[in-house]
């Protein structure tokens, strides 16, 4: 499960679940933490003015704008 000895800690054998003859293993995994230094862009979609966008898109003659264009170009 791991490539280093110290990554698994406090391994314990527990009772089987139900009538199974398999034991339950319980352990703690010591993982590496990595914090990215780069800043990511976050979009706040709940703050958008969707009514204004809807009104803007309704005012466009889509049949004219998209006429005689392939699907890829559209």
C-alpha positions in Angstrom: 0.0 0.0 0.0 2.9 2.4 0.5 6.5 2.7 -0.4 7.7 3.9 3.0 7.6 2.2 6.4 6.5 5.2 8.4 3.5 6.0 6.4 1.3 3.5 8.1 0.9 3.9 11.9 -1.1 2.2 14.6 -2.2 -0.9 12.7 -4.9 -2.8 14.5 -6.9 -6.0 13.8 -10.6 -5.6 14.6 -13.4 -8.1 14.8 -15.0 -9.3 11.6 -18.1 -7.7 10.3 -21.2 -10.0 10.6 -20.4 -13.7 10.2 -17.3 -13.1 7.9 -14.0 -14.8 8.8 -12.1 -11.8 7.4 -10.7 -9.4 10.0 -11.1 -5.6 9.7 -7.9 -3.6 9.5 -7.8 -0.2 11.1 -4.8 2.1 10.7 -3.6 5.7 10.4 -2.0 6.8 7.2 0.6 9.6 7.5 0.4 11.4 4.2 2.4 14.2 2.8 0.8 17.6 2.6 1.4 19.9 -0.3 0.1 23.5 -0.5 0.1 25.0 -3.9 1.7 28.5 -4.1 -0.3 29.4 -7.2 -3.5 31.4 -7.0 -6.5 30.0 -8.8 -9.3 31.9 -10.3 -12.6 31.5 -8.5 -15.9 32.3 -10.2 -18.8 33.4 -8.0 -21.7 32.3 -10.2 -24.3 33.1 -7.5 -23.4 36.8 -7.9 -24.1 37.0 -11.6 -26.7 39.3 -13.0 -28.6 36.5 -14.8 -31.6 38.6 -15.6 -29.5 41.1 -17.5 -27.7 38.3 -19.4 -31.0 36.8 -20.3 -32.3 40.1 -21.6 -29.1 40.6 -23.6 -29.3 37.2 -25.2 -33.0 37.6 -26.0 -32.2 40.8 -28.0 -29.9 38.9 -30.4 -31.3 37.5 -33.7 -29.7 34.1 -33.3 -31.1 32.7 -36.6 -29.4 35.5 -38.5 -26.1 35.4 -36.5 -25.8 31.6 -36.8 -27.1 31.2 -40.3 -24.8 29.5 -42.9 -22.3 28.5 -40.3 -21.0 25.0 -39.5 -21.5 23.5 -36.1 -17.8 24.0 -35.3 -17.9 27.7 -36.2 -21.1 28.3 -34.2 
